Amino acid sequence: MASSRHGPSIKDDDTYEALREDGASKQKAARIANAQANDSQHPSSKGGKKPSYDEWTRDELYRRARELDIDGRSSMSKDQLITALRDT
């Protein structure tokens, strides 16, 4: 296997870098890049089942942020909650 520019934990550097440039967190980019590099996983066919966070109400976003234990969630606006959820 070729060496990775981001270390051995990242299996698909190009996908990782593209996701980071689009604003994905390091953890999210790594999960997606590694899933795409794994022949037994098909991440592109798994996603897209739920509506975009933009379509959720603030209360729905708050409940999801509470599930993920996002700090400061009670004082966040809808847009701030969306940003925080996308960064996790």
N, CA, C and O atoms as a Tinker XYZ file with bonds, in Angstrom:
   352  protein
     1  N      0.841000   -1.173000    0.000000    73     2
     2  CA     0.000000    0.000000    0.000000    64     1     3
     3  C      0.889000    1.240000    0.000000    63     2     4     5
     4  O      1.891000    1.276000    0.713000    81     3
     5  N      0.542000    2.245000   -0.780000    73     3     6
     6  CA     1.322000    3.477000   -0.854000    64     5     7
     7  C      1.243000    4.230000    0.462000    63     6     8     9
     8  O      0.250000    4.148000    1.184000    81     7
     9  N      2.308000    4.965000    0.761000    73     7    10
    10  CA     2.297000    5.715000    2.013000    64     9    11
    11  C      1.359000    6.905000    1.896000    63    10    12    13
    12  O      1.189000    7.480000    0.821000    81    11
    13  N      0.770000    7.252000    2.992000    73    11    14
    14  CA    -0.206000    8.325000    3.047000    64    13    15
    15  C      0.460000    9.636000    3.437000    63    14    16    17
    16  O      1.352000    9.660000    4.284000    81    15
    17  N      0.023000   10.722000    2.817000    73    15    18
    18  CA     0.549000   12.041000    3.181000    64    17    19
    19  C      0.053000   12.481000    4.552000    63    18    20    21
    20  O      0.630000   13.377000    5.169000    81    19
    21  N     -1.012000   11.854000    5.023000    73    19    22
    22  CA    -1.611000   12.224000    6.308000    64    21    23
    23  C     -1.403000   11.154000    7.377000    63    22    24    25
    24  O     -2.075000   11.163000    8.408000    81    23
    25  N     -0.497000   10.258000    7.136000    73    23    26
    26  CA    -0.218000    9.208000    8.098000    64    25    27
    27  C     -0.990000    7.941000    7.785000    63    26    28    29
    28  O     -1.838000    7.925000    6.893000    81    27
    29  N     -0.695000    6.882000    8.517000    73    27    30
    30  CA    -1.295000    5.581000    8.215000    64    29    31
    31  C     -2.789000    5.492000    8.518000    63    30    32    33
    32  O     -3.454000    4.571000    8.045000    81    31
    33  N     -3.329000    6.427000    9.295000    73    31    34
    34  CA    -4.755000    6.340000    9.637000    64    33    35
    35  C     -5.662000    6.840000    8.513000    63    34    36    37
    36  O     -6.862000    6.569000    8.543000    81    35
    37  N     -5.134000    7.553000    7.534000    73    35    38
    38  CA    -5.913000    8.040000    6.399000    64    37    39
    39  C     -5.604000    7.165000    5.190000    63    38    40    41
    40  O     -4.457000    7.073000    4.752000    81    39
    41  N     -6.635000    6.526000    4.661000    73    39    42
    42  CA    -6.430000    5.559000    3.570000    64    41    43
    43  C     -6.598000    6.171000    2.178000    63    42    44    45
    44  O     -6.098000    5.609000    1.203000    81    43
    45  N     -7.286000    7.306000    2.063000    73    43    46
    46  CA    -7.503000    7.939000    0.758000    64    45    47
    47  C     -7.238000    9.440000    0.902000    63    46    48    49
    48  O     -8.139000   10.209000    1.238000    81    47
    49  N     -5.997000    9.842000    0.644000    73    47    50
    50  CA    -5.580000   11.237000    0.842000    64    49    51
    51  C     -6.376000   12.238000    0.011000    63    50    52    53
    52  O     -6.760000   13.295000    0.511000    81    51
    53  N     -6.626000   11.910000   -1.253000    73    51    54
    54  CA    -7.309000   12.857000   -2.129000    64    53    55
    55  C     -8.727000   13.144000   -1.636000    63    54    56    57
    56  O     -9.153000   14.299000   -1.613000    81    55
    57  N     -9.453000   12.110000   -1.245000    73    55    58
    58  CA   -10.800000   12.294000   -0.717000    64    57    59
    59  C    -10.753000   13.086000    0.578000    63    58    60    61
    60  O    -11.556000   13.997000    0.779000    81    59
    61  N     -9.817000   12.746000    1.459000    73    59    62
    62  CA    -9.654000   13.451000    2.733000    64    61    63
    63  C     -9.430000   14.943000    2.497000    63    62    64    65
    64  O    -10.088000   15.779000    3.115000    81    63
    65  N     -8.507000   15.270000    1.608000    73    63    66
    66  CA    -8.183000   16.674000    1.349000    64    65    67
    67  C     -9.367000   17.416000    0.742000    63    66    68    69
    68  O     -9.617000   18.568000    1.096000    81    67
    69  N    -10.095000   16.777000   -0.163000    73    67    70
    70  CA   -11.269000   17.417000   -0.769000    64    69    71
    71  C    -12.341000   17.709000    0.281000    63    70    72    73
    72  O    -12.955000   18.776000    0.270000    81    71
    73  N    -12.558000   16.767000    1.175000    73    71    74
    74  CA   -13.554000   16.963000    2.230000    64    73    75
    75  C    -13.135000   18.068000    3.190000    63    74    76    77
    76  O    -13.970000   18.864000    3.618000    81    75
    77  N    -11.862000   18.126000    3.529000    73    75    78
    78  CA   -11.366000   19.185000    4.415000    64    77    79
    79  C    -11.520000   20.553000    3.755000    63    78    80    81
    80  O    -11.884000   21.525000    4.418000    81    79
    81  N    -11.244000   20.634000    2.450000    73    79    82
    82  CA   -11.402000   21.895000    1.723000    64    81    83
    83  C    -12.861000   22.334000    1.683000    63    82    84    85
    84  O    -13.150000   23.529000    1.635000    81    83
    85  N    -13.789000   21.362000    1.702000    73    83    86
    86  CA   -15.220000   21.669000    1.705000    64    85    87
    87  C    -15.742000   21.976000    3.104000    63    86    88    89
    88  O    -16.927000   22.262000    3.272000    81    87
    89  N    -14.871000   21.919000    4.108000    73    87    90
    90  CA   -15.266000   22.304000    5.452000    64    89    91
    91  C    -15.567000   21.166000    6.410000    63    90    92    93
    92  O    -16.005000   21.414000    7.533000    81    91
    93  N    -15.344000   19.930000    6.001000    73    91    94
    94  CA   -15.577000   18.794000    6.900000    64    93    95
    95  C    -14.527000   18.781000    8.006000    63    94    96    97
    96  O    -13.381000   19.177000    7.794000    81    95
    97  N    -14.930000   18.324000    9.180000    73    95    98
    98  CA   -13.974000   18.207000   10.281000    64    97    99
    99  C    -12.953000   17.121000    9.939000    63    98   100   101
   100  O    -13.174000   16.307000    9.042000    81    99
   101  N    -11.846000   17.123000   10.657000    73    99   102
   102  CA   -10.803000   16.116000   10.417000    64   101   103
   103  C    -11.361000   14.717000   10.630000    63   102   104   105
   104  O    -11.080000   13.805000    9.851000    81   103
   105  N    -12.154000   14.547000   11.690000    73   103   106
   106  CA   -12.709000   13.230000   12.008000    64   105   107
   107  C    -13.677000   12.759000   10.923000    63   106   108   109
   108  O    -13.617000   11.612000   10.482000    81   107
   109  N    -14.565000   13.653000   10.500000    73   107   110
   110  CA   -15.541000   13.287000    9.476000    64   109   111
   111  C    -14.843000   12.966000    8.161000    63   110   112   113
   112  O    -15.172000   11.977000    7.506000    81   111
   113  N    -13.882000   13.799000    7.773000    73   111   114
   114  CA   -13.148000   13.567000    6.529000    64   113   115
   115  C    -12.412000   12.232000    6.574000    63   114   116   117
   116  O    -12.386000   11.504000    5.581000    81   115
   117  N    -11.822000   11.911000    7.705000    73   115   118
   118  CA   -11.103000   10.644000    7.847000    64   117   119
   119  C    -12.060000    9.457000    7.744000    63   118   120   121
   120  O    -11.754000    8.470000    7.075000    81   119
   121  N    -13.225000    9.549000    8.409000    73   119   122
   122  CA   -14.196000    8.444000    8.343000    64   121   123
   123  C    -14.632000    8.185000    6.911000    63   122   124   125
   124  O    -14.658000    7.040000    6.459000    81   123
   125  N    -14.974000    9.252000    6.198000    73   123   126
   126  CA   -15.464000    9.094000    4.830000    64   125   127
   127  C    -14.354000    8.604000    3.902000    63   126   128   129
   128  O    -14.571000    7.694000    3.102000    81   127
   129  N    -13.171000    9.202000    4.007000    73   127   130
   130  CA   -12.056000    8.794000    3.152000    64   129   131
   131  C    -11.697000    7.330000    3.378000    63   130   132   133
   132  O    -11.434000    6.600000    2.422000    81   131
   133  N    -11.687000    6.903000    4.619000    73   131   134
   134  CA   -11.342000    5.508000    4.912000    64   133   135
   135  C    -12.432000    4.554000    4.463000    63   134   136   137
   136  O    -12.136000    3.445000    4.018000    81   135
   137  N    -13.690000    4.965000    4.571000    73   135   138
   138  CA   -14.783000    4.114000    4.110000    64   137   139
   139  C    -14.735000    3.948000    2.592000    63   138   140   141
   140  O    -14.977000    2.857000    2.076000    81   139
   141  N    -14.423000    5.028000    1.879000    73   139   142
   142  CA   -14.343000    4.937000    0.427000    64   141   143
   143  C    -13.159000    4.098000   -0.025000    63   142   144   145
   144  O    -13.203000    3.493000   -1.096000    81   143
   145  N    -12.115000    4.054000    0.766000    73   143   146
   146  CA   -10.939000    3.255000    0.415000    64   145   147
   147  C    -11.163000    1.772000    0.696000    63   146   148   149
   148  O    -10.402000    0.930000    0.219000    81   147
   149  N    -12.197000    1.447000    1.464000    73   147   150
   150  CA   -12.492000    0.069000    1.839000    64   149   151
   151  C    -13.487000   -0.516000    0.839000    63   150   152   153
   152  O    -14.613000   -0.029000    0.731000    81   151
   153  N    -13.086000   -1.550000    0.111000    73   151   154
   154  CA   -13.935000   -2.145000   -0.927000    64   153   155
   155  C    -15.233000   -2.744000   -0.385000    63   154   156   157
   156  O    -16.197000   -2.885000   -1.137000    81   155
   157  N    -15.280000   -3.097000    0.895000    73   155   158
   158  CA   -16.484000   -3.708000    1.438000    64   157   159
   159  C    -17.510000   -2.677000    1.911000    63   158   160   161
   160  O    -18.613000   -3.047000    2.314000    81   159
   161  N    -17.162000   -1.393000    1.867000    73   159   162
   162  CA   -18.092000   -0.337000    2.271000    64   161   163
   163  C    -18.476000    0.503000    1.059000    63   162   164   165
   164  O    -17.698000    0.649000    0.117000    81   163
   165  N    -19.666000    1.043000    1.098000    73   163   166
   166  CA   -20.174000    1.868000    0.005000    64   165   167
   167  C    -20.802000    3.126000    0.587000    63   166   168   169
   168  O    -22.027000    3.248000    0.595000    81   167
   169  N    -19.990000    4.070000    1.076000    73   167   170
   170  CA   -20.533000    5.230000    1.776000    64   169   171
   171  C    -21.444000    6.101000    0.928000    63   170   172   173
   172  O    -22.373000    6.706000    1.464000    81   171
   173  N    -21.215000    6.185000   -0.353000    73   171   174
   174  CA   -22.061000    7.056000   -1.171000    64   173   175
   175  C    -23.483000    6.521000   -1.282000    63   174   176   177
   176  O    -24.411000    7.301000   -1.493000    81   175
   177  N    -23.676000    5.229000   -1.147000    73   175   178
   178  CA   -25.016000    4.675000   -1.235000    64   177   179
   179  C    -25.713000    4.626000    0.124000    63   178   180   181
   180  O    -26.907000    4.337000    0.194000    81   179
   181  N    -24.978000    4.905000    1.206000    73   179   182
   182  CA   -25.573000    4.867000    2.543000    64   181   183
   183  C    -26.197000    6.201000    2.936000    63   182   184   185
   184  O    -27.187000    6.227000    3.668000    81   183
   185  N    -25.643000    7.281000    2.471000    73   183   186
   186  CA   -26.081000    8.597000    2.922000    64   185   187
   187  C    -27.330000    9.074000    2.214000    63   186   188   189
   188  O    -27.853000    8.417000    1.314000    81   187
   189  N    -27.798000   10.249000    2.651000    73   187   190
   190  CA   -28.906000   10.888000    1.978000    64   189   191
   191  C    -30.282000   10.421000    2.372000    63   190   192   193
   192  O    -31.248000   10.735000    1.678000    81   191
   193  N    -30.415000    9.686000    3.456000    73   191   194
   194  CA   -31.720000    9.178000    3.858000    64   193   195
   195  C    -32.520000   10.215000    4.648000    63   194   196   197
   196  O    -33.751000   10.206000    4.607000    81   195
   197  N    -31.845000   11.096000    5.356000    73   195   198
   198  CA   -32.510000   12.100000    6.170000    64   197   199
   199  C    -32.413000   13.459000    5.495000    63   198   200   201
   200  O    -31.509000   13.704000    4.697000    81   199
   201  N    -33.364000   14.352000    5.826000    73   199   202
   202  CA   -33.284000   15.692000    5.243000    64   201   203
   203  C    -32.072000   16.454000    5.755000    63   202   204   205
   204  O    -31.528000   16.148000    6.816000    81   203
   205  N    -31.666000   17.439000    4.992000    73   203   206
   206  CA   -30.553000   18.303000    5.366000    64   205   207
   207  C    -30.855000   18.997000    6.687000    63   206   208   209
   208  O    -32.016000   19.255000    7.006000    81   207
   209  N    -29.801000   19.303000    7.465000    73   207   210
   210  CA   -29.994000   20.031000    8.718000    64   209   211
   211  C    -30.740000   21.346000    8.489000    63   210   212   213
   212  O    -31.439000   21.819000    9.386000    81   211
   213  N    -30.602000   21.938000    7.312000    73   211   214
   214  CA   -31.290000   23.194000    7.018000    64   213   215
   215  C    -32.813000   23.046000    7.097000    63   214   216   217
   216  O    -33.522000   24.022000    7.341000    81   215
   217  N    -33.305000   21.842000    6.895000    73   215   218
   218  CA   -34.734000   21.581000    6.935000    64   217   219
   219  C    -35.243000   21.228000    8.332000    63   218   220   221
   220  O    -36.455000   21.170000    8.540000    81   219
   221  N    -34.360000   20.995000    9.283000    73   219   222
   222  CA   -34.752000   20.662000   10.644000    64   221   223
   223  C    -35.176000   21.930000   11.384000    63   222   224   225
   224  O    -34.735000   23.029000   11.048000    81   223
   225  N    -36.033000   21.769000   12.390000    73   223   226
   226  CA   -36.372000   22.894000   13.250000    64   225   227
   227  C    -35.249000   23.090000   14.257000    63   226   228   229
   228  O    -34.411000   22.207000   14.441000    81   227
   229  N    -35.233000   24.256000   14.913000    73   227   230
   230  CA   -34.216000   24.513000   15.926000    64   229   231
   231  C    -34.318000   23.492000   17.057000    63   230   232   233
   232  O    -33.300000   23.042000   17.583000    81   231
   233  N    -35.552000   23.122000   17.435000    73   231   234
   234  CA   -35.724000   22.137000   18.506000    64   233   235
   235  C    -35.158000   20.773000   18.122000    63   234   236   237
   236  O    -34.561000   20.096000   18.959000    81   235
   237  N    -35.337000   20.367000   16.881000    73   235   238
   238  CA   -34.768000   19.094000   16.417000    64   237   239
   239  C    -33.243000   19.156000   16.430000    63   238   240   241
   240  O    -32.578000   18.206000   16.841000    81   239
   241  N    -32.703000   20.273000   15.980000    73   239   242
   242  CA   -31.246000   20.450000   15.985000    64   241   243
   243  C    -30.717000   20.437000   17.413000    63   242   244   245
   244  O    -29.680000   19.832000   17.687000    81   243
   245  N    -31.423000   21.102000   18.325000    73   243   246
   246  CA   -31.007000   21.148000   19.726000    64   245   247
   247  C    -30.989000   19.742000   20.320000    63   246   248   249
   248  O    -30.040000   19.372000   21.011000    81   247
   249  N    -32.034000   18.959000   20.054000    73   247   250
   250  CA   -32.078000   17.580000   20.587000    64   249   251
   251  C    -30.906000   16.751000   20.058000    63   250   252   253
   252  O    -30.307000   15.973000   20.800000    81   251
   253  N    -30.582000   16.918000   18.778000    73   251   254
   254  CA   -29.446000   16.176000   18.207000    64   253   255
   255  C    -28.140000   16.640000   18.835000    63   254   256   257
   256  O    -27.266000   15.823000   19.125000    81   255
   257  N    -28.001000   17.951000   19.047000    73   255   258
   258  CA   -26.795000   18.487000   19.689000    64   257   259
   259  C    -26.680000   17.958000   21.119000    63   258   260   261
   260  O    -25.577000   17.695000   21.598000    81   259
   261  N    -27.805000   17.803000   21.791000    73   259   262
   262  CA   -27.789000   17.247000   23.154000    64   261   263
   263  C    -27.341000   15.787000   23.115000    63   262   264   265
   264  O    -26.568000   15.357000   23.972000    81   263
   265  N    -27.816000   15.024000   22.135000    73   263   266
   266  CA   -27.393000   13.623000   21.991000    64   265   267
   267  C    -25.878000   13.523000   21.807000    63   266   268   269
   268  O    -25.242000   12.593000   22.304000    81   267
   269  N    -25.313000   14.490000   21.089000    73   267   270
   270  CA   -23.872000   14.486000   20.808000    64   269   271
   271  C    -23.076000   15.253000   21.857000    63   270   272   273
   272  O    -21.855000   15.363000   21.749000    81   271
   273  N    -23.757000   15.782000   22.867000    73   271   274
   274  CA   -23.131000   16.508000   23.978000    64   273   275
   275  C    -22.288000   17.689000   23.491000    63   274   276   277
   276  O    -21.140000   17.862000   23.903000    81   275
   277  N    -22.875000   18.490000   22.615000    73   275   278
   278  CA   -22.201000   19.676000   22.094000    64   277   279
   279  C    -22.305000   20.791000   23.122000    63   278   280   281
   280  O    -23.405000   21.171000   23.523000    81   279
   281  N    -21.158000   21.318000   23.551000    73   279   282
   282  CA   -21.117000   22.383000   24.554000    64   281   283
   283  C    -21.706000   23.675000   24.006000    63   282   284   285
   284  O    -21.508000   24.013000   22.840000    81   283
   285  N    -22.437000   24.398000   24.861000    73   283   286
   286  CA   -22.982000   25.704000   24.510000    64   285   287
   287  C    -24.230000   25.653000   23.658000    63   286   288   289
   288  O    -24.679000   26.687000   23.164000    81   287
   289  N    -24.795000   24.484000   23.475000    73   287   290
   290  CA   -25.930000   24.313000   22.567000    64   289   291
   291  C    -27.164000   25.118000   22.962000    63   290   292   293
   292  O    -27.918000   25.554000   22.091000    81   291
   293  N    -27.383000   25.323000   24.264000    73   291   294
   294  CA   -28.611000   25.997000   24.707000    64   293   295
   295  C    -28.668000   27.455000   24.267000    63   294   296   297
   296  O    -29.759000   28.005000   24.116000    81   295
   297  N    -27.527000   28.087000   24.059000    73   295   298
   298  CA   -27.528000   29.498000   23.656000    64   297   299
   299  C    -27.298000   29.678000   22.154000    63   298   300   301
   300  O    -27.192000   30.810000   21.682000    81   299
   301  N    -27.221000   28.588000   21.401000    73   299   302
   302  CA   -26.940000   28.677000   19.969000    64   301   303
   303  C    -28.198000   28.936000   19.157000    63   302   304   305
   304  O    -29.288000   28.472000   19.492000    81   303
   305  N    -28.016000   29.693000   18.074000    73   303   306
   306  CA   -29.090000   29.898000   17.107000    64   305   307
   307  C    -29.182000   28.654000   16.216000    63   306   308   309
   308  O    -28.353000   27.748000   16.303000    81   307
   309  N    -30.194000   28.631000   15.372000    73   307   310
   310  CA   -30.343000   27.507000   14.450000    64   309   311
   311  C    -29.101000   27.364000   13.569000    63   310   312   313
   312  O    -28.586000   26.258000   13.402000    81   311
   313  N    -28.618000   28.471000   13.006000    73   311   314
   314  CA   -27.432000   28.409000   12.136000    64   313   315
   315  C    -26.195000   27.934000   12.894000    63   314   316   317
   316  O    -25.383000   27.184000   12.354000    81   315
   317  N    -26.052000   28.371000   14.147000    73   315   318
   318  CA   -24.908000   27.934000   14.957000    64   317   319
   319  C    -25.001000   26.448000   15.275000    63   318   320   321
   320  O    -23.987000   25.750000   15.270000    81   319
   321  N    -26.212000   25.957000   15.551000    73   319   322
   322  CA   -26.399000   24.530000   15.812000    64   321   323
   323  C    -26.038000   23.708000   14.571000    63   322   324   325
   324  O    -25.383000   22.671000   14.677000    81   323
   325  N    -26.465000   24.172000   13.406000    73   323   326
   326  CA   -26.150000   23.467000   12.157000    64   325   327
   327  C    -24.636000   23.385000   11.971000    63   326   328   329
   328  O    -24.101000   22.327000   11.639000    81   327
   329  N    -23.960000   24.494000   12.184000    73   327   330
   330  CA   -22.497000   24.519000   12.040000    64   329   331
   331  C    -21.839000   23.554000   13.021000    63   330   332   333
   332  O    -20.952000   22.786000   12.649000    81   331
   333  N    -22.282000   23.598000   14.280000    73   331   334
   334  CA   -21.698000   22.721000   15.311000    64   333   335
   335  C    -21.945000   21.245000   14.970000    63   334   336   337
   336  O    -21.053000   20.415000   15.145000    81   335
   337  N    -23.130000   20.917000   14.492000    73   335   338
   338  CA   -23.431000   19.537000   14.153000    64   337   339
   339  C    -22.611000   19.072000   12.949000    63   338   340   341
   340  O    -22.150000   17.931000   12.920000    81   339
   341  N    -22.433000   19.921000   11.984000    73   339   342
   342  CA   -21.654000   19.556000   10.803000    64   341   343
   343  C    -20.169000   19.396000   11.129000    63   342   344   345
   344  O    -19.455000   18.661000   10.445000    81   343
   345  N    -19.709000   20.080000   12.168000    73   343   346
   346  CA   -18.298000   20.005000   12.541000    64   345   347
   347  C    -17.974000   18.814000   13.428000    63   346   348   349
   348  O    -16.807000   18.580000   13.740000    81   347
   349  N    -18.988000   18.055000   13.841000    73   347   350
   350  CA   -18.718000   16.895000   14.693000    64   349   351
   351  C    -18.559000   15.652000   13.877000    63   350   352
   352  O    -18.326000   14.576000   14.429000    81   351
